[in-house]
Amino acid sequence: MRMIKLTNTALEIGMSPFFTGGEAIVHNPTDASLIVQGSTDGTGTGDGAWATLATVPAGDMIEIADLAPFIRVSTAATVNVLAG
């Protein structure tokens, strides 16, 4: 199993086991719900606009079934992304 920390900086996925179209579990250790977003090119504009992949409740985990090429948290916070 592999874990990465995801912030509000766009992260290009693609290193095993994180692949575009793949699955991951996102854990939110904070006291507020956080939104994980995906983009085709990480720019946030045009066809690469950020779209919501999941809203992760405070202190909870959720599965994302279709990862985008770039992912981020919509605010200045950190979530843990696990894949295995």
Secondary structure, DSSP 4 states (H G I P E B T S, - for coil): -EEEEE-SS-EE--STT--TT--EEEE--SSS-EEEEEESSSS-SGGG--EEEEEEPTT-EEEESS--SEEEESSS--EEEEE-
